[in-house]
Amino acid sequence: MAMRATLLASAVYTSSITVNPAQAQETTELPAISVRIADFLASLFGDKTTIDGQRNLGTEEIGTRSGGSGDPNDALRNLPNVQYQDDTDNDAGINDQDLLDTRPRLLSISGGKTYENNFVLDGISNNNLTGTVERSATELSDDGFPNADKLYGLHPEANYVPASFLSSVEVHDSNVSARYGNFLGGVVVQKLQKADEQDFAVKFDVRHHADWMVNYHLGTDDGTNPLDRAKPSFSRTDTAVSVGGRVNDVLSVMGRFSRKQAETTIQKSYEMGSTFADEDSTNDFYNLDAVLDTDIGRFSSSLKATRSSRLWVSSEYQDMHIDVENEATTLKFDWDRQFDGVVVDAIGLADLHVNTAAYSDMSKTGNYSNADTSYAWVGMRRKKVGGVWETTFDATTTDSYCRAQPVEALSDLAISSNTICYTGGWGSFEQSQTTNGMRADVDGKIFMGTFTAGAQFESVKGRRHRLKDLTYYTSFRTATGETASPAGGAFTCPDGDETCTSEQYARIKSVWETFDVERTVNQANAYLELDQDVTDWLNVRAGLRADYEDYFDNLNLSPRLTATVKPFDWLSVNAGFNRYYSASTLAYALRDAQPRGQTYTRGHDAAGNVEAEWTERADTGVYSYEASGLNTPYKDETVLGIAVQEPLMGGLVRLRLLDRQGHDEFARAGCEATTSSTCYRLTNDGASTYRSATLDYVNNLDVGHIPRLDRLTFIGSATWSEQSRSTDSYFDTDGELEYILYKGESYTQESFTAVTGNLDIPVRMNALLTADWFDGRFTTAAEAALNLGYYGVYDTGVNEMFNGYRHDVYDDKKFGAVLTFNVSASYQMTDNFGFSLMVNNLFDETGNAVAGNSKPWVEGRSFRISANGRF
């Protein structure tokens, strides 16, 4: 039997089947099968093949675009208006925590910050509302010294869903429906594969990645490795298993489990012997679904849970480690029913559909260390006398685990050198949220189109808690080698003092007291939206959303309006005017009244007798964030687009222009009633701008003339964008202004708006070509991503004093164009088993980012392998 397929200029596929004459006496021409390209485009862009800001990814494209990582967010990284790259990082080398981190990738959508998106998982918010940023932007790495005020491991998403469990992902970067709120970036709607849409089966998916699959390059400025740091060593295996489907005509069940497991080693500092330490991480996701179809509707229940643990070992400490743990549990009950009998002809009401849900979820991030006390013992003091290094103090108590750097490794310019031997732990710190809520949505036909409406209420309780006091003995006085050393060269310690020996004692300590802050925010929303075909050539979608939360006590109204004019079948023009408000402000309430580190000192007398009592230095108090009478930050959006179905091959060309203006965004000012540098008030003085132009092309190409080729799909896009912000995050600094010196002018970090290459690369292009062969058993894909070169600024790494303040010196730089290729192939050997090979960065491109000496290695070409089965 042969099949012929022809793609008409009107974008209609027709096929006919001819019976071989050897098998029959005559040729039978079957009726033409007509599949308009609009159906294919709808699968990519939602229900309408217009220029709405929605992009749909099915199971296959999620797998292809994610590069085999198993992270669904990786599949979004090259979509229009999505940014994830940082060209200006001058310490961009791979570190241990990069290799162990199996959480979803952070994304900026349409100029929003990475924590300003709304992730929706099976109809329920999957967001961390208690705040995912801290006062400093640093993360745990192999540098060895954490920040005591900071909780590590916070993430915008609560549950971490593996890509293999998803049936679709929708990305809304503009013209977002009134159904969705609580975002200033974009909306990402993730849907799990449904239990009642497949026969009962067992499925598995296994992926593997390791250091031998990666080509590493030295990414330092001069291409050298002066500290002789070893290449990253790691192994990662991801396993996903699902069991379930339709049990009978009434009941469907599904159970899912996935585990992402990674291991690596770090090389400790020279002082700690340059030894290697093992680190590991696990990331487990559980899901149980049950669906019951009855005469009064479909009842379903769902349990989702995430348990993630990541071990960090300090390279500078003898024994410090921190377990970074994330957990989330979501329980949801749904009732869904179609009311076919409800018909009101006068207003065209029909096909009424109701969905209600009650849900409860809990999420927590915790840092748990090996001890609540930390010490900075002195191992050796040396000074240069007459050009020769002399040892003035050499501790005997630290010899078993700590050594001094060799003299030849010391800087020629140095005149003194102190070896510090760190030991101890970093305490335990938690942040959590508990949400209980309910929602109801109704949709159907009305007037000349459809409508949707809904309401939701939820109560969110957040908690931030340091479990015990953290004490850090930050400075030790030595018996020799200092001007204040005792005349006898030895100390006499108070009874039972573990921080004092005859050789040295702790003279300064900082204490971060335990605290436990709980706050609750109640919030409600409602929306109504009409989607109407006013004429054959005019469609209007108009909606209004109302949001209320009781922290700022604001009622926020978000109008949404999108109109599409389609004068011809091959042409449509679209315009949208929309407003979006930010999510809950619970993060600000939780961080209020957190105690700062309090410093204490003590000394000794001339005979070397160490004081038993500690004296408190000036009281540093608590972090105070005064917030009252503020507006909720919002963005106004204008979208203009045009879509043309080109006549040559029947593909769709879309051009979209997007403009977003941020208003009333949060900024920080000093408290009016005090001059304290630890008291701040929240203001609405922030603003932002994001503009972009996006050109898309998609087509399901004619493959009738290519043997064994079943389908060939091309998707391409080019995006130009620019953005600026008048202020950084309220929490992105540690309490002190950070200054930038650029071309002789001083700026605060908040006021510096030049293009930096950090999530604002101006021109990006992407093309994806996928093909199915041999009746779908063999699939290939090739993806190209191009960032055009541009002029920007970067942090030189140099610091200067300017007008009495320390400044980071920035300078101009031309960032080169970066072109990367990813390719993949999947082969379904049997109906029950298949495997895949993914090669990322095929031509070994290293990009513009520069690595530092402590982490000099950057990733080039890499590949991953995976296998899947069904029984």
Summary of the structure (lengths in Angstrom):
residues: 871
radius of gyration: 30.5
end to end distance: 30.3
largest distance: 118.2
contacts: 2882
relative contact order: 0.13
helix: 5%
strand: 56%
